[in-house]
């Protein structure tokens, strides 16, 4: 770490402590050249996750938007907020752990449907009806029949 006083590039860490609820580490350093102390902050570098929408436009991943979509599908269903948070956490973790910084919205939709299918079938069908844009009762029935036969 370069000393802000003399420009020397060697220093030693005198004290470290977490700040911002563990999001950053505050380090007190002492320059090995001039002996002066200074503070640095260490943060995790995160690259933005970009979602490629159906119309090929791009927008930054929005956790709140994902949560709202799942909440809407689970409305008036016996699904707790903790379960919804867990789904969102799992999906976001999967996306962050992938090597791709751009992901199609269809992948996110597939993740949601996989999670909802195991959690609540009604919420799954609600989400699928919007996600897959069911245009008539036949496509809706096809999806229900798939669910019945896969049990």
C-alpha positions as CSV (number, residue, x, y, z in Angstrom):
1,X,0.0,0.0,0.0
2,X,1.5,3.3,-1.1
3,X,2.0,5.8,1.8
4,X,-0.1,9.0,1.2
5,X,2.7,11.1,2.9
6,X,5.9,10.0,1.3
7,X,4.9,7.6,-1.4
8,X,6.8,4.6,0.0
9,X,5.2,1.3,-1.0
10,X,5.8,-0.8,2.1
11,X,3.7,-0.6,5.2
12,X,2.6,-2.8,8.1
13,X,-0.9,-3.3,9.4
14,X,-1.1,-2.0,13.0
15,X,-4.8,-2.7,13.6
16,X,-7.7,-4.3,11.6
17,X,-11.4,-4.2,12.4
18,X,-14.7,-4.8,10.5
19,X,-16.9,-1.8,9.7
20,X,-20.3,-1.3,8.1
21,X,-21.6,-4.6,9.6
22,X,-18.7,-6.6,8.2
23,X,-19.0,-5.2,4.7
24,X,-15.6,-3.5,4.9
25,X,-12.4,-3.9,6.8
26,X,-10.7,-0.8,8.3
27,X,-6.9,-1.1,8.6
28,X,-4.5,1.2,10.4
29,X,-1.2,1.0,8.7
30,X,2.3,2.4,9.5
31,X,4.6,3.4,6.7
32,X,7.9,1.6,6.9
33,X,9.6,4.6,5.2
34,X,8.5,7.6,7.2
35,X,6.8,6.0,10.1
36,X,3.5,7.9,9.7
37,X,0.2,6.1,10.1
38,X,-2.8,6.1,7.8
39,X,-6.1,4.3,7.3
40,X,-7.2,2.1,4.4
41,X,-10.5,0.3,3.8
42,X,-10.8,-3.1,2.2
43,X,-14.0,-3.9,0.4
44,X,-15.2,-6.9,-1.7
45,X,-15.1,-6.0,-5.4
46,X,-18.4,-6.9,-7.0
47,X,-19.1,-6.8,-10.7
48,X,-22.6,-5.9,-11.7
49,X,-24.8,-8.6,-12.9
50,X,-26.6,-7.7,-16.1
51,X,-29.9,-9.2,-17.2
52,X,-30.6,-9.6,-20.9
53,X,-34.4,-9.2,-21.4
54,X,-36.5,-10.8,-24.0
55,X,-36.3,-7.7,-26.2
56,X,-32.5,-7.9,-26.0
57,X,-32.3,-4.8,-23.8
58,X,-30.1,-5.0,-20.7
59,X,-30.6,-3.9,-17.2
60,X,-28.8,-4.4,-13.9
61,X,-30.0,-7.3,-11.8
62,X,-32.6,-6.0,-9.3
63,X,-33.1,-8.3,-6.3
64,X,-36.2,-6.3,-5.2
65,X,-37.8,-6.9,-8.6
66,X,-37.2,-10.6,-8.3
67,X,-38.6,-10.6,-4.8
68,X,-41.7,-8.7,-6.0
69,X,-42.4,-11.2,-8.8
70,X,-42.2,-14.2,-6.4
71,X,-44.3,-12.4,-3.8
72,X,-47.0,-11.8,-6.4
73,X,-47.0,-15.5,-7.3
74,X,-47.2,-16.5,-3.7
75,X,-49.9,-14.0,-2.7
76,X,-52.5,-15.6,-0.4
77,X,-50.6,-18.8,-0.3
78,X,-49.0,-20.4,2.8
79,X,-45.5,-19.4,1.8
80,X,-43.5,-17.4,4.4
81,X,-41.4,-14.4,3.7
82,X,-38.4,-16.4,5.0
83,X,-39.0,-19.0,2.3
84,X,-39.3,-16.3,-0.4
85,X,-36.1,-14.7,0.9
86,X,-34.3,-18.1,0.7
87,X,-35.4,-18.6,-2.9
88,X,-34.1,-15.1,-3.8
89,X,-30.9,-15.7,-1.9
90,X,-30.4,-19.1,-3.7
91,X,-31.0,-17.6,-7.1
92,X,-28.8,-14.6,-6.5
93,X,-26.0,-16.8,-5.2
94,X,-26.3,-19.0,-8.3
95,X,-26.1,-16.0,-10.6
96,X,-23.2,-14.4,-8.7
97,X,-21.3,-17.7,-8.7
98,X,-21.6,-18.2,-12.4
99,X,-18.8,-17.0,-14.6
100,X,-21.2,-15.0,-16.8
101,X,-21.8,-11.4,-15.9
102,X,-24.7,-11.2,-18.3
103,X,-27.6,-13.7,-17.9
104,X,-30.8,-14.0,-19.9
105,X,-34.0,-13.3,-18.0
106,X,-35.2,-16.7,-19.2
107,X,-32.6,-18.3,-17.0
108,X,-33.7,-16.4,-13.9
109,X,-37.3,-17.4,-14.7
110,X,-36.4,-21.0,-15.0
111,X,-34.6,-20.8,-11.6
112,X,-37.8,-19.3,-10.0
113,X,-40.0,-21.9,-11.5
114,X,-37.8,-24.8,-10.3
115,X,-37.9,-23.4,-6.8
116,X,-41.6,-22.7,-6.8
117,X,-42.5,-26.1,-8.2
118,X,-41.0,-27.7,-5.0
119,X,-42.5,-25.1,-2.7
120,X,-46.0,-24.4,-3.8
121,X,-47.7,-25.7,-6.9
122,X,-50.3,-22.8,-7.1
123,X,-47.5,-20.2,-6.9
124,X,-45.6,-22.1,-9.5
125,X,-48.6,-22.1,-11.9
126,X,-49.2,-18.4,-11.3
127,X,-45.6,-17.5,-12.0
128,X,-45.5,-19.8,-15.1
129,X,-48.7,-18.2,-16.5
130,X,-47.0,-14.8,-16.5
131,X,-43.5,-16.0,-17.3
132,X,-44.5,-18.3,-20.2
133,X,-47.2,-15.9,-21.3
134,X,-50.1,-18.4,-21.4
135,X,-52.4,-17.1,-24.1
136,X,-55.3,-19.4,-23.7
137,X,-56.8,-22.1,-21.5
138,X,-55.1,-24.9,-23.6
139,X,-51.6,-23.8,-22.8
140,X,-52.6,-23.4,-19.2
141,X,-54.1,-26.9,-19.1
142,X,-51.0,-28.3,-20.8
143,X,-48.8,-27.0,-18.0
144,X,-51.2,-28.4,-15.4
145,X,-51.2,-31.8,-17.1
146,X,-47.4,-31.8,-17.1
147,X,-47.4,-31.2,-13.3
148,X,-50.0,-34.0,-12.7
149,X,-48.0,-36.5,-14.8
150,X,-44.7,-35.7,-13.2
151,X,-45.9,-36.5,-9.7
